[in-house]
Amino acid sequence: MKIKKAVIPAAGFGTRVLPATKNMPKEMFPIVDKPTIQYIVEEAVAAGITDILIITNRGKNLMEDHFDYAPELEAALKKAGKNDILEEVRSIANLADITFIRQKEMKGLGHAVLKAKSFVGNEPFAIMFGDGVIHSETKPAIKQLIDAYGVFGDGVLGVKKVPESEIHKYGSLKVEPIRDNLFKCTDMIEKPQRPEDVMSLYSITDRVVLPPSIFDILEDTKPGAGGEIQLTDAMKVIAREKGMTAVEMEGKRFDIGNKFGILEANIELGLKHPETKDKLREYIKEIAKTL
Protein backbone atom coordinates (compact mmCIF):
# COMPACT_ATOMS: atom_id res chain seq x y z
CA MET A 1 0.00 0.00 0.00
CA LYS A 2 1.28 3.45 -0.88
CA ILE A 3 1.48 5.84 2.05
CA LYS A 4 2.22 9.39 0.97
CA LYS A 5 1.72 11.44 4.13
CA ALA A 6 3.76 11.72 7.31
CA VAL A 7 3.23 13.66 10.51
CA ILE A 8 6.23 14.72 12.59
CA PRO A 9 5.31 15.87 16.13
CA ALA A 10 8.02 18.36 17.14
CA ALA A 11 6.36 20.51 19.78
CA GLY A 12 8.14 19.35 22.94
CA PHE A 13 10.15 21.61 25.23
CA GLY A 14 13.30 19.48 25.13
CA THR A 15 13.70 19.66 28.90
CA ARG A 16 16.21 16.80 29.02
CA VAL A 17 18.76 18.85 27.10
CA LEU A 18 18.31 22.25 28.71
CA PRO A 19 19.77 24.88 28.61
CA ALA A 20 20.57 24.23 24.93
CA THR A 21 16.85 24.06 24.11
CA LYS A 22 15.97 27.37 25.76
CA ASN A 23 16.03 29.08 22.36
CA MET A 24 16.93 26.29 19.91
CA PRO A 25 14.57 23.38 19.21
CA LYS A 26 16.21 20.00 19.80
CA GLU A 27 15.04 19.05 16.32
CA MET A 28 17.53 21.61 14.99
CA PHE A 29 20.54 20.19 16.85
CA PRO A 30 23.23 19.39 14.25
CA ILE A 31 24.32 15.82 13.65
CA VAL A 32 27.62 16.34 11.82
CA ASP A 33 26.35 18.88 9.24
CA LYS A 34 22.56 18.50 9.18
CA PRO A 35 19.88 19.20 11.78
CA THR A 36 18.03 16.27 13.31
CA ILE A 37 14.75 17.16 11.60
CA GLN A 38 16.38 16.93 8.16
CA TYR A 39 17.47 13.34 8.80
CA ILE A 40 13.87 12.47 9.63
CA VAL A 41 12.45 14.24 6.58
CA GLU A 42 15.01 12.56 4.32
CA GLU A 43 14.03 9.17 5.75
CA ALA A 44 10.40 9.89 4.91
CA VAL A 45 11.25 10.98 1.37
CA ALA A 46 13.39 7.88 0.83
CA ALA A 47 10.32 5.81 1.78
CA GLY A 48 8.19 7.45 -0.92
CA ILE A 49 6.42 10.00 1.29
CA THR A 50 5.64 13.25 -0.54
CA ASP A 51 3.60 15.31 1.97
CA ILE A 52 4.81 16.08 5.48
CA LEU A 53 3.17 17.97 8.33
CA ILE A 54 5.48 19.14 11.12
CA ILE A 55 3.69 20.02 14.37
CA THR A 56 5.53 22.74 16.31
CA ASN A 57 4.90 25.24 19.07
CA ARG A 58 6.12 28.73 19.93
CA GLY A 59 9.79 29.45 19.36
CA LYS A 60 10.38 26.84 16.65
CA ASN A 61 10.46 29.06 13.59
CA LEU A 62 14.00 27.87 12.87
CA MET A 63 12.55 24.66 11.46
CA GLU A 64 10.33 26.52 9.02
CA ASP A 65 13.26 28.67 7.92
CA HIS A 66 15.44 25.61 7.37
CA PHE A 67 13.05 24.13 4.82
CA ASP A 68 12.58 27.45 3.02
CA TYR A 69 14.80 29.16 0.43
CA ALA A 70 17.56 31.45 1.74
CA PRO A 71 18.00 34.10 -0.99
CA GLU A 72 20.85 36.03 0.66
CA LEU A 73 22.86 32.89 1.44
CA GLU A 74 22.20 31.44 -1.99
CA ALA A 75 23.28 34.67 -3.70
CA ALA A 76 26.51 34.70 -1.68
CA LEU A 77 27.28 31.07 -2.56
CA LYS A 78 26.58 31.71 -6.24
CA LYS A 79 28.83 34.78 -6.25
CA ALA A 80 31.62 32.78 -4.61
CA GLY A 81 31.26 30.02 -7.21
CA LYS A 82 30.38 27.43 -4.55
CA ASN A 83 27.85 25.73 -6.80
CA ASP A 84 27.96 22.31 -5.12
CA ILE A 85 27.05 23.79 -1.74
CA LEU A 86 24.46 26.06 -3.39
CA GLU A 87 22.74 23.06 -4.97
CA GLU A 88 22.74 21.19 -1.65
CA VAL A 89 21.29 24.18 0.24
CA ARG A 90 18.55 24.78 -2.35
CA SER A 91 17.60 21.09 -2.44
CA ILE A 92 16.52 21.21 1.22
CA ALA A 93 13.53 23.38 0.30
CA ASN A 94 12.45 20.85 -2.33
CA LEU A 95 12.68 17.59 -0.38
CA ALA A 96 8.90 17.30 -0.01
CA ASP A 97 5.73 19.33 0.31
CA ILE A 98 6.25 20.40 3.93
CA THR A 99 3.68 22.32 5.95
CA PHE A 100 3.64 23.41 9.58
CA ILE A 101 0.98 23.76 12.26
CA ARG A 102 1.29 24.81 15.89
CA GLN A 103 0.15 22.89 18.91
CA LYS A 104 -0.92 25.92 20.94
CA GLU A 105 -1.54 23.95 24.14
CA MET A 106 0.80 21.21 25.35
CA LYS A 107 -1.76 18.49 26.06
CA GLY A 108 0.21 15.45 25.00
CA LEU A 109 1.25 13.50 21.91
CA GLY A 110 -2.31 12.37 21.20
CA HIS A 111 -3.49 15.97 21.21
CA ALA A 112 -0.65 16.91 18.84
CA VAL A 113 -1.49 14.13 16.37
CA LEU A 114 -5.16 15.13 16.42
CA LYS A 115 -4.07 18.48 14.95
CA ALA A 116 -3.20 16.57 11.76
CA LYS A 117 -6.74 15.34 11.06
CA SER A 118 -7.52 17.70 8.18
CA PHE A 119 -4.04 17.21 6.70
CA VAL A 120 -4.32 13.42 6.67
CA GLY A 121 -7.89 13.09 5.47
CA ASN A 122 -9.19 9.56 4.92
CA GLU A 123 -5.96 7.67 4.29
CA PRO A 124 -3.33 5.83 6.32
CA PHE A 125 -0.31 7.89 7.36
CA ALA A 126 3.04 7.69 9.09
CA ILE A 127 4.04 9.29 12.36
CA MET A 128 7.75 9.97 12.89
CA PHE A 129 8.78 11.42 16.25
CA GLY A 130 10.88 14.56 15.95
CA ASP A 131 13.66 13.55 18.35
CA GLY A 132 14.34 10.04 17.04
CA VAL A 133 16.89 9.47 14.28
CA ILE A 134 17.12 5.89 12.99
CA HIS A 135 20.03 5.06 10.71
CA SER A 136 19.53 1.95 8.60
CA GLU A 137 22.04 0.54 6.13
CA THR A 138 19.32 -1.37 4.28
CA LYS A 139 15.80 0.09 4.25
CA PRO A 140 14.51 3.34 5.83
CA ALA A 141 12.89 2.58 9.16
CA ILE A 142 9.52 4.03 8.21
CA LYS A 143 9.59 2.04 4.94
CA GLN A 144 9.93 -1.15 6.99
CA LEU A 145 6.61 -0.24 8.64
CA ILE A 146 4.93 0.85 5.42
CA ASP A 147 5.76 -2.49 3.82
CA ALA A 148 4.07 -4.28 6.73
CA TYR A 149 0.97 -2.06 6.84
CA GLY A 150 -2.31 -3.89 6.50
CA VAL A 151 -0.72 -7.35 6.31
CA PHE A 152 -1.30 -8.60 9.85
CA GLY A 153 -3.26 -5.87 11.60
CA ASP A 154 -4.80 -2.43 11.35
CA GLY A 155 -1.75 -0.25 11.95
CA VAL A 156 1.96 -0.86 12.42
CA LEU A 157 4.25 -0.08 15.35
CA GLY A 158 8.00 0.28 15.10
CA VAL A 159 9.42 -1.38 18.22
CA LYS A 160 12.67 -2.03 20.03
CA LYS A 161 13.44 -3.90 23.23
CA VAL A 162 13.97 -1.68 26.26
CA PRO A 163 16.06 -2.64 29.33
CA GLU A 164 13.85 -3.80 32.19
CA SER A 165 15.14 -0.96 34.37
CA GLU A 166 13.99 1.58 31.78
CA ILE A 167 10.60 0.21 30.69
CA HIS A 168 8.70 2.45 33.16
CA LYS A 169 9.79 5.46 31.10
CA TYR A 170 8.25 4.10 27.90
CA GLY A 171 5.27 2.04 26.82
CA SER A 172 5.00 -1.74 27.13
CA LEU A 173 3.34 -3.91 24.48
CA LYS A 174 1.57 -7.27 24.64
CA VAL A 175 3.00 -9.12 21.66
CA GLU A 176 3.15 -12.60 20.19
CA PRO A 177 5.57 -13.66 17.44
CA ILE A 178 4.41 -13.95 13.83
CA ARG A 179 7.70 -14.55 12.03
CA ASP A 180 11.20 -13.14 11.91
CA ASN A 181 11.02 -9.56 13.28
CA LEU A 182 7.22 -9.32 13.09
CA PHE A 183 4.81 -9.58 16.04
CA LYS A 184 1.10 -9.20 16.62
CA CYS A 185 0.28 -6.56 19.22
CA THR A 186 -3.02 -6.92 21.08
CA ASP A 187 -2.59 -4.53 24.01
CA MET A 188 -0.31 -1.81 25.39
CA ILE A 189 0.23 0.41 28.40
CA GLU A 190 1.91 3.81 28.66
CA LYS A 191 4.72 4.10 31.24
CA PRO A 192 3.91 1.10 33.47
CA GLN A 193 4.86 1.93 37.06
CA ARG A 194 4.40 -1.53 38.63
CA PRO A 195 6.20 -4.72 37.59
CA GLU A 196 2.87 -6.51 37.17
CA ASP A 197 1.79 -3.90 34.59
CA VAL A 198 4.70 -4.67 32.25
CA MET A 199 3.41 -6.69 29.29
CA SER A 200 6.81 -7.19 27.63
CA LEU A 201 10.06 -5.30 27.17
CA TYR A 202 9.03 -4.29 23.65
CA SER A 203 8.20 -0.62 23.36
CA ILE A 204 7.10 1.68 20.53
CA THR A 205 10.13 3.52 19.18
CA ASP A 206 9.68 6.72 17.19
CA ARG A 207 7.78 5.32 14.18
CA VAL A 208 4.18 4.18 13.60
CA VAL A 209 1.80 3.85 10.65
CA LEU A 210 -1.86 4.35 11.50
CA PRO A 211 -5.28 4.22 9.84
CA PRO A 212 -7.34 7.43 9.69
CA SER A 213 -9.77 5.93 12.22
CA ILE A 214 -7.25 6.93 14.92
CA PHE A 215 -8.63 10.49 14.82
CA ASP A 216 -12.15 9.48 15.86
CA ILE A 217 -10.63 7.49 18.70
CA LEU A 218 -8.40 10.39 19.77
CA GLU A 219 -11.40 12.73 19.92
CA ASP A 220 -12.90 10.44 22.58
CA THR A 221 -9.64 9.76 24.45
CA LYS A 222 -9.45 11.16 27.96
CA PRO A 223 -6.22 12.42 29.56
CA GLY A 224 -4.07 9.56 30.80
CA ALA A 225 -0.48 9.31 32.08
CA GLY A 226 0.83 12.70 33.14
CA GLY A 227 -2.61 14.24 32.68
CA GLU A 228 -2.03 14.30 28.91
CA ILE A 229 -3.92 12.83 25.96
CA GLN A 230 -1.75 9.82 25.14
CA LEU A 231 -1.47 8.43 21.63
CA THR A 232 -0.82 5.05 23.25
CA ASP A 233 -4.30 5.07 24.82
CA ALA A 234 -5.88 5.61 21.39
CA MET A 235 -3.75 2.97 19.67
CA LYS A 236 -4.66 0.57 22.46
CA VAL A 237 -8.25 0.61 21.21
CA ILE A 238 -7.13 -0.56 17.75
CA ALA A 239 -4.77 -3.16 19.23
CA ARG A 240 -7.50 -4.68 21.40
CA GLU A 241 -10.25 -4.60 18.77
CA LYS A 242 -8.37 -5.49 15.58
CA GLY A 243 -4.75 -6.14 16.48
CA MET A 244 -1.73 -4.24 15.20
CA THR A 245 1.55 -5.34 13.66
CA ALA A 246 4.78 -4.67 15.55
CA VAL A 247 8.00 -4.53 13.55
CA GLU A 248 11.31 -4.82 15.39
CA MET A 249 13.08 -2.30 13.20
CA GLU A 250 16.47 -2.83 11.60
CA GLY A 251 18.77 0.12 12.21
CA LYS A 252 20.51 2.10 14.95
CA ARG A 253 18.29 4.47 16.86
CA PHE A 254 19.59 7.74 18.31
CA ASP A 255 17.55 9.61 20.93
CA ILE A 256 18.25 13.29 20.30
CA GLY A 257 16.10 14.11 23.31
CA ASN A 258 18.97 13.33 25.69
CA LYS A 259 22.59 14.46 25.94
CA PHE A 260 24.25 11.10 25.43
CA GLY A 261 22.07 10.35 22.39
CA ILE A 262 23.25 13.57 20.74
CA LEU A 263 26.91 12.69 21.36
CA GLU A 264 26.36 9.12 20.20
CA ALA A 265 24.73 10.25 16.94
CA ASN A 266 27.49 12.70 16.11
CA ILE A 267 30.22 10.13 16.74
CA GLU A 268 28.64 7.20 14.91
CA LEU A 269 27.33 9.18 11.95
CA GLY A 270 30.53 11.23 11.90
CA LEU A 271 32.38 7.94 11.38
CA LYS A 272 30.26 7.37 8.27
CA HIS A 273 30.44 10.88 6.79
CA PRO A 274 32.97 11.08 3.93
CA GLU A 275 34.33 14.45 5.09
CA THR A 276 34.85 13.53 8.74
CA LYS A 277 35.24 9.76 9.05
CA ASP A 278 39.03 9.51 8.64
CA LYS A 279 39.99 12.37 10.97
CA LEU A 280 37.39 11.35 13.55
CA ARG A 281 38.59 7.75 13.55
CA GLU A 282 42.15 8.86 14.18
CA TYR A 283 41.03 11.28 16.88
CA ILE A 284 39.08 8.55 18.70
CA LYS A 285 42.07 6.21 18.56
CA GLU A 286 44.32 8.89 20.05
CA ILE A 287 41.95 9.95 22.81
CA ALA A 288 41.21 6.31 23.68
CA LYS A 289 44.86 5.95 24.75
CA THR A 290 44.22 8.42 27.57
CA LEU A 291 41.05 6.79 28.93
VOKEGU-6236 format. One record per residue: x, y, z of N, C-alpha, C in turn. Coordinates in steps of 0.02 Angstrom, whole numbers, padded with zeros to 5 digits, always signed. Layout:
<bamis>
XYZXYZXYZ
...
</bamis>
This chain:
<bamis>
+00042-00060+00000+00000+00000+00000+00044+00062+00000
+00026+00111-00042+00064+00173-00044+00041+00220+00011
+00088+00243+00051+00074+00292+00102+00114+00354+00085
+00080+00409+00074+00111+00470+00048+00117+00526+00099
+00085+00518+00157+00086+00572+00206+00119+00551+00272
+00156+00598+00300+00188+00586+00365+00177+00646+00410
+00169+00631+00474+00161+00683+00525+00221+00678+00572
+00254+00734+00585+00311+00736+00630+00294+00781+00689
+00277+00752+00747+00266+00794+00806+00333+00820+00832
+00338+00887+00836+00401+00918+00857+00386+00978+00901
+00341+00969+00949+00318+01025+00989+00342+01022+01061
+00385+00974+01077+00407+00967+01147+00454+01023+01169
+00464+01029+01234+00507+01081+01261+00581+01060+01262
+00595+00996+01255+00665+00974+01256+00698+00983+01324
+00660+00969+01378+00685+00983+01445+00745+00941+01464
+00754+00883+01432+00811+00840+01451+00877+00866+01425
+00875+00915+01381+00938+00943+01355+00941+01018+01365
+00907+01043+01416+00916+01113+01435+00986+01122+01463
+01017+01181+01456+00988+01244+01431+00993+01253+01355
+01020+01203+01319+01028+01211+01246+00962+01224+01211
+00907+01197+01238+00842+01203+01205+00803+01264+01228
+00834+01308+01266+00798+01368+01288+00776+01409+01228
+00819+01416+01178+00802+01454+01118+00810+01415+01053
+00839+01356+01056+00847+01315+00996+00808+01249+01003
+00764+01233+00957+00729+01169+00961+00778+01111+00956
+00765+01058+00994+00811+01000+00990+00810+00970+00921
+00756+00978+00884+00752+00952+00816+00801+00987+00769
+00828+01044+00791+00877+01081+00749+00949+01068+00772
+00959+01026+00822+01027+01009+00843+01063+00977+00784
+01125+00999+00769+01161+00969+00713+01189+00900+00728
+01181+00855+00681+01216+00791+00682+01264+00794+00624
+01327+00804+00639+01381+00817+00591+01366+00883+00555
+01329+00882+00499+01317+00944+00462+01244+00955+00443
+01199+00917+00473+01128+00925+00459+01089+00924+00525
+01035+00963+00529+00994+00960+00589+00955+00895+00593
+00938+00876+00653+00901+00814+00666+00840+00807+00622
+00801+00861+00617+00737+00858+00580+00749+00841+00507
+00806+00862+00479+00819+00846+00408+00831+00772+00398
+00864+00740+00445+00873+00667+00440+00805+00632+00438
+00759+00655+00478+00693+00623+00481+00654+00635+00417
+00656+00697+00392+00622+00712+00329+00652+00672+00272
+00719+00667+00269+00751+00628+00216+00732+00555+00220
+00724+00528+00280+00701+00458+00287+00632+00450+00258
+00588+00498+00272+00520+00494+00245+00520+00497+00169
+00559+00542+00141+00563+00549+00068+00590+00486+00036
+00641+00456+00068+00670+00394+00041+00620+00337+00042
+00568+00342+00085+00516+00291+00089+00458+00304+00042
+00462+00357+00002+00410+00372-00046+00357+00421-00022
+00368+00451+00037+00321+00500+00064+00332+00568+00030
+00277+00600+00011+00282+00662-00027+00255+00723+00012
+00212+00711+00061+00180+00765+00098+00193+00757+00173
+00220+00808+00204+00241+00804+00274+00212+00862+00313
+00182+00847+00370+00158+00899+00417+00202+00896+00479
+00233+00952+00496+00274+00957+00556+00235+00998+00607
+00223+00968+00665+00185+01001+00718+00233+01033+00767
+00229+01100+00774+00276+01137+00815+00239+01174+00870
+00275+01215+00906+00245+01262+00953+00285+01327+00951
+00272+01372+00997+00306+01436+00997+00382+01427+01000
+00417+01471+00964+00490+01472+00968+00524+01423+00922
+00488+01392+00876+00519+01342+00832+00519+01363+00759
+00522+01428+00748+00523+01453+00679+00585+01433+00641
+00639+01415+00677+00700+01394+00643+00688+01335+00597
+00642+01291+00616+00628+01233+00573+00595+01254+00508
+00549+01301+00512+00517+01326+00451+00568+01359+00406
+00612+01399+00436+00663+01434+00396+00710+01384+00362
+00725+01329+00396+00772+01281+00369+00746+01250+00304
+00681+01239+00300+00652+01207+00241+00626+01258+00190
+00647+01320+00198+00629+01372+00151+00692+01392+00111
+00683+01431+00058+00740+01458+00022+00775+01511+00065
+00839+01522+00052+00878+01572+00087+00912+01617+00035
+00875+01666+00007+00900+01705-00050+00968+01738-00038
+00979+01767+00021+01042+01801+00033+01101+01752+00034
+01091+01696+00069+01143+01645+00072+01156+01616+00003
+01103+01601-00033+01110+01572-00100+01146+01619-00148
+01130+01684-00143+01164+01733-00185+01238+01737-00169
+01255+01733-00105+01325+01735-00084+01363+01673-00109
+01332+01615-00104+01364+01554-00128+01374+01555-00204
+01324+01581-00239+01329+01586-00312+01384+01633-00332
+01390+01690-00298+01442+01739-00312+01511+01711-00299
+01516+01669-00248+01581+01639-00231+01598+01578-00273
+01551+01559-00318+01563+01501-00361+01558+01434-00325
+01526+01434-00266+01519+01372-00228+01455+01336-00249
+01454+01313-00310+01393+01287-00340+01370+01221-00309
+01417+01179-00287+01398+01116-00256+01360+01128-00191
+01386+01174-00150+01352+01190-00087+01286+01224-00101
+01285+01268-00151+01223+01303-00170+01169+01253-00188
+01186+01203-00228+01137+01153-00248+01112+01114-00188
+01157+01097-00142+01137+01060-00082+01090+01101-00039
+01106+01165-00030+01064+01209+00012+00995+01218-00019
+00991+01228-00084+00927+01239-00117+00885+01175-00117
+00918+01118-00120+00880+01055-00122+00840+01042-00059
+00861+01071-00003+00826+01061+00061+00754+01085+00057
+00744+01141+00021+00676+01169+00015+00631+01128-00031
+00661+01081-00068+00623+01043-00117+00618+00968-00100
+00635+00950-00038+00634+00880-00019+00564+00850-00024
+00515+00888-00001+00445+00865+00000+00400+00926+00006
+00335+00914+00003+00286+00967+00015+00276+00969+00091
+00311+01017+00123+00312+01020+00196+00270+01078+00221
+00224+01064+00267+00184+01116+00298+00192+01112+00374
+00173+01166+00407+00182+01170+00479+00117+01191+00512
+00106+01166+00573+00049+01188+00613+00072+01189+00685
+00044+01235+00724+00065+01240+00795+00016+01204+00841
+00046+01171+00890+00008+01145+00946+00008+01199+00999
-00045+01236+01005-00046+01296+01047-00049+01279+01121
-00075+01220+01137-00077+01198+01207-00042+01130+01211
+00002+01122+01260+00040+01060+01267-00001+01010+01307
-00043+00972+01271-00088+00925+01303-00070+00852+01287
-00010+00841+01262+00011+00772+01250+00017+00755+01177
+00050+00697+01164+00062+00675+01096-00002+00661+01058
-00052+00632+01092-00115+00618+01060-00149+00682+01037
-00146+00733+01078-00175+00798+01060-00138+00828+01000
-00072+00820+00998-00033+00846+00942-00052+00811+00877
-00058+00745+00879-00074+00706+00819-00144+00724+00794
-00190+00738+00841-00258+00756+00821-00259+00820+00779
-00208+00863+00787-00203+00924+00747-00193+00909+00673
-00175+00847+00658-00160+00829+00588-00220+00801+00551
-00279+00800+00582-00337+00767+00553-00354+00793+00483
-00357+00858+00474-00376+00885+00409-00320+00874+00358
-00258+00873+00380-00202+00861+00335-00204+00789+00308
-00218+00742+00352-00216+00671+00334-00276+00651+00291
-00335+00676+00310-00395+00655+00273-00411+00582+00287
-00436+00547+00237-00459+00478+00246-00410+00428+00216
-00348+00430+00239-00298+00383+00214-00248+00367+00270
-00217+00309+00266-00166+00291+00316-00107+00339+00311
-00071+00346+00367-00016+00394+00368+00038+00371+00418
+00096+00400+00410+00152+00384+00454+00159+00438+00508
+00182+00417+00566+00202+00465+00618+00276+00451+00633
+00316+00504+00632+00387+00499+00644+00406+00549+00698
+00426+00525+00757+00439+00571+00813+00499+00615+00798
+00494+00679+00817+00544+00728+00797+00611+00723+00831
+00618+00682+00884+00683+00678+00917+00714+00608+00910
+00689+00569+00863+00717+00502+00852+00745+00494+00783
+00811+00486+00778+00844+00473+00714+00862+00399+00711
+00841+00366+00658+00856+00295+00649+00896+00286+00585
+00958+00263+00593+01001+00253+00535+01001+00179+00516
+00979+00166+00455+00976+00098+00430+01019+00091+00367
+01059+00039+00365+01102+00027+00307+01063-00007+00250
+01004-00031+00264+00966-00069+00214+00904-00030+00190
+00854-00026+00232+00790+00005+00213+00771+00058+00264
+00747+00117+00242+00726+00167+00291+00677+00138+00342
+00685+00158+00405+00645+00129+00458+00570+00135+00444
+00548+00193+00422+00476+00201+00410+00453+00159+00351
+00497+00145+00303+00479+00102+00247+00469+00030+00271
+00506+00009+00321+00497-00057+00349+00425-00065+00376
+00399-00011+00405+00331-00012+00432+00279-00008+00376
+00293+00035+00327+00246+00042+00271+00237-00024+00235
+00292-00061+00226+00288-00125+00191+00246-00176+00230
+00242-00167+00295+00203-00214+00337+00132-00192+00348
+00115-00130+00327+00049-00103+00342-00007-00145+00310
-00056-00160+00350-00116-00195+00325-00107-00269+00314
-00048-00296+00328-00036-00368+00315-00062-00410+00373
-00047-00389+00435-00065-00430+00493-00110-00394+00543
-00121-00330+00532-00163-00293+00580-00175-00223+00556
-00220-00188+00589-00240-00122+00567-00195-00069+00599
-00137-00059+00571-00088-00012+00598-00023-00049+00613
+00033-00012+00610+00098-00043+00621+00138-00001+00671
+00172-00036+00716+00213-00004+00767+00286-00022+00756
+00329+00028+00754+00400+00014+00755+00421+00003+00827
+00455-00053+00841+00471-00069+00911+00544-00088+00919
+00568-00078+00979+00633-00102+01001+00626-00128+01072
+00672-00172+01092+00672-00195+01161+00704-00142+01206
+00675-00133+01265+00699-00084+01313+00725-00122+01374
+00780-00100+01405+00803-00132+01467+00748-00131+01520
+00745-00184+01559+00693-00190+01610+00693-00131+01658
+00752-00105+01673+00757-00048+01719+00731+00017+01689
+00720+00018+01623+00700+00079+01589+00627+00077+01565
+00595+00019+01567+00530+00010+01535+00477+00057+01564
+00485+00078+01627+00435+00122+01658+00435+00192+01628
+00486+00208+01588+00490+00273+01555+00456+00272+01487
+00439+00213+01463+00413+00205+01395+00344+00172+01398
+00324+00141+01342+00263+00102+01341+00282+00028+01335
+00238-00015+01360+00250-00087+01357+00195-00119+01315
+00214-00165+01271+00167-00196+01224+00156-00270+01239
+00094-00292+01230+00078-00364+01232+00086-00390+01161
+00136-00433+01151+00150-00456+01083+00157-00532+01082
+00144-00560+01022+00158-00630+01010+00191-00636+00941
+00241-00679+00934+00278-00683+00872+00236-00704+00813
+00250-00675+00755+00221-00697+00691+00274-00734+00651
+00327-00698+00634+00385-00728+00601+00441-00676+00600
+00501-00700+00600+00560-00657+00595+00555-00599+00645
+00553-00537+00620+00551-00478+00664+00481-00449+00669
+00430-00489+00653+00361-00466+00654+00323-00497+00713
+00281-00457+00745+00241-00479+00802+00169-00453+00794
+00123-00486+00825+00055-00460+00831+00048-00427+00899
+00024-00365+00899+00014-00328+00961-00061-00324+00976
-00080-00345+01036-00151-00346+01054-00167-00303+01115
-00117-00271+01144-00130-00226+01201-00066-00186+01215
-00073-00132+01252-00015-00090+01269-00032-00048+01330
+00020-00024+01362+00011+00021+01420+00066+00074+01417
+00048+00135+01433+00095+00191+01433+00129+00196+01501
+00195+00195+01502+00236+00205+01562+00212+00163+01622
+00217+00098+01618+00195+00055+01674+00238+00068+01736
+00207+00079+01792+00243+00097+01853+00250+00038+01901
+00214-00017+01889+00220-00076+01932+00244-00135+01889
+00285-00178+01917+00310-00236+01879+00254-00278+01849
+00198-00284+01884+00143-00326+01859+00108-00294+01799
+00120-00229+01787+00090-00195+01730+00130-00202+01665
+00192-00227+01671+00235-00233+01613+00213-00293+01571
+00195-00282+01508+00171-00335+01464+00227-00370+01428
+00279-00332+01411+00341-00359+01382+00391-00303+01383
+00452-00317+01362+00503-00265+01358+00504-00232+01290
+00457-00249+01247+00451-00215+01183+00413-00150+01192
+00441-00097+01162+00410-00031+01168+00409+00004+01100
+00359+00046+01089+00355+00084+01027+00413+00133+01024
+00446+00136+00966+00506+00176+00959+00503+00221+00898
+00476+00280+00907+00484+00336+00859+00446+00331+00793
+00421+00273+00774+00389+00266+00709+00325+00224+00715
+00271+00249+00685+00209+00209+00680+00175+00226+00614
+00134+00180+00590+00090+00192+00533+00019+00177+00556
-00026+00225+00547-00093+00218+00575-00148+00229+00523
-00206+00198+00535-00264+00211+00492-00296+00277+00512
-00335+00307+00467-00367+00371+00484-00418+00366+00541
-00440+00306+00556-00488+00296+00611-00460+00318+00679
-00394+00326+00683-00362+00347+00746-00389+00415+00769
-00409+00457+00722-00432+00525+00741-00498+00523+00778
-00544+00481+00757-00607+00474+00793-00595+00448+00863
-00548+00402+00869-00532+00375+00935-00500+00428+00979
-00454+00467+00950-00420+00520+00989-00470+00572+01014
-00521+00587+00974-00570+00636+00996-00608+00614+01058
-00610+00549+01070-00645+00522+01129-00596+00500+01184
-00532+00511+01174-00482+00488+01222-00474+00538+01279
-00480+00515+01340-00473+00558+01398-00399+00563+01418
-00380+00615+01454-00311+00621+01478-00291+00559+01518
-00229+00537+01506-00204+00478+01540-00141+00493+01579
-00087+00456+01567-00024+00465+01604-00001+00538+01599
+00018+00567+01656+00042+00635+01657-00012+00687+01645
-00076+00666+01646-00130+00712+01634-00135+00734+01562
-00103+00697+01517-00102+00715+01445-00142+00665+01404
-00162+00686+01344-00196+00642+01298-00142+00599+01264
-00141+00535+01280-00087+00491+01257-00107+00455+01192
-00063+00458+01143-00074+00421+01081-00078+00347+01095
-00040+00323+01144-00041+00253+01162-00111+00230+01182
-00147+00272+01219-00215+00254+01241-00262+00245+01182
-00252+00286+01129-00294+00280+01069-00275+00219+01029
-00210+00207+01021-00188+00148+00984-00207+00084+01019
-00212+00087+01085-00233+00028+01123-00301+00003+01101
-00345+00049+01083-00413+00031+01061-00408-00012+00997
-00366+00010+00950-00357-00028+00888-00325-00096+00903
-00274-00096+00946-00239-00158+00962-00286-00209+00992
-00329-00188+01037-00375-00234+01070-00431-00258+01024
-00456-00212+00981-00513-00230+00939-00492-00267+00875
-00437-00247+00843-00418-00275+00779-00348-00304+00777
-00307-00286+00825-00237-00307+00824-00197-00260+00781
-00133-00253+00798-00087-00212+00760-00024-00253+00747
+00015-00233+00698+00078-00267+00683+00135-00229+00716
+00179-00264+00749+00239-00233+00777+00300-00257+00738
+00340-00211+00716+00400-00226+00678+00461-00207+00719
+00502-00257+00736+00565-00241+00769+00613-00214+00715
+00622-00149+00716+00654-00115+00660+00729-00131+00655
+00752-00136+00593+00824-00142+00580+00851-00071+00578
+00907-00060+00611+00939+00006+00610+00958+00028+00680
+01003+00077+00684+01025+00105+00748+00985+00168+00763
+00957+00168+00822+00915+00224+00843+00954+00271+00889
+00948+00336+00875+00980+00387+00915+00925+00432+00946
+00926+00439+01011+00878+00480+01046+00907+00550+01055
+00886+00597+01013+00912+00664+01015+00880+00704+01071
+00836+00673+01108+00805+00705+01165+00847+00701+01229
+00905+00668+01226+00949+00667+01284+01021+00678+01264
+01061+00700+01312+01129+00723+01297+01173+00668+01268
+01170+00609+01297+01213+00555+01271+01192+00535+01201
+01127+00535+01187+01104+00518+01120+01131+00565+01067
+01136+00629+01084+01163+00679+01037+01236+00664+01023
+01275+00650+01076+01346+00634+01068+01355+00570+01028
+01314+00521+01044+01318+00456+01010+01305+00464+00935
+01254+00503+00918+01236+00512+00847+01292+00547+00809
+01321+00598+00839+01375+00635+00805+01437+00592+00795
+01452+00550+00844+01511+00507+00837+01499+00453+00784
+01443+00417+00791+01432+00360+00745+01419+00382+00674
+01379+00435+00665+01367+00459+00597+01426+00499+00571
+01464+00529+00616+01526+00561+00595+01577+00512+00568
+01575+00450+00593+01619+00397+00569+01597+00369+00502
+01538+00390+00479+01513+00368+00414+01516+00425+00362
+01523+00486+00385+01522+00544+00340+01589+00548+00302
+01586+00555+00236+01649+00554+00197+01697+00610+00214
+01672+00667+00239+01717+00722+00254+01747+00718+00325
+01719+00678+00367+01742+00677+00437+01767+00609+00461
+01751+00555+00426+01762+00488+00452+01835+00473+00467
+01881+00493+00423+01951+00475+00432+01982+00513+00491
+01972+00579+00494+01999+00618+00549+01969+00599+00615
+01903+00586+00615+01869+00568+00677+01894+00500+00703
+01904+00453+00657+01929+00387+00678+01998+00394+00711
+02041+00433+00681+02108+00443+00709+02104+00479+00776
+02060+00527+00781+02052+00564+00844+02028+00517+00900
+01980+00474+00885+01954+00427+00935+02009+00379+00958
+02049+00356+00910+02104+00311+00928+02154+00344+00975
+02168+00408+00962+02216+00444+01003+02189+00458+01072
+02126+00481+01075+02097+00498+01140+02085+00435+01182
+02072+00379+01148+02060+00316+01184+02122+00294+01224
+02181+00315+01202+02243+00298+01237+02246+00330+01306
+02208+00384+01315+02211+00421+01379+02156+00401+01426
+02111+00357+01404+02053+00339+01446+02070+00284+01496
</bamis>
